[in-house]
Amino acid sequence: MTREAALKALAEFRDRIDRLDRSLLELLNERTKVVEEIGRIKRECQMPIYEPKREEDVLRNVAEHNTGPMGQEALRRIFERIIDEMRTLQRMRTESQRDGE
């Protein structure tokens, strides 16, 4: 492969990555909206934000559906981070609700 061809291929792959990143962003924001609704229900019913069993269910679900090439440990770390951020969002909403009362 010539340097020119390599640079063109890299540019095309990077464009593809940019499009995929925007799709991931859209899905993460959609997931966040659902988490906000879950948090609202939990607040209304005075349920705990942290549910370790549910988090393990989420992690098991993504692991069972992972067809690779991403490894299970990397996938787990990514979803643990996503779950952690969603939990933080629920806590922030709960605290702002309390402060607003």
Secondary structure, DSSP 8 states (H G I E B T S, - for coil): --HHHHHHHHHHHHHHHHHHHHHHHHHHHHHHHHHHHHHHHHHHTT--S--HHHHHHHHHHHHHH--SSS-HHHHHHHHHHHHHHHHHHHHHHHHHHHHH-
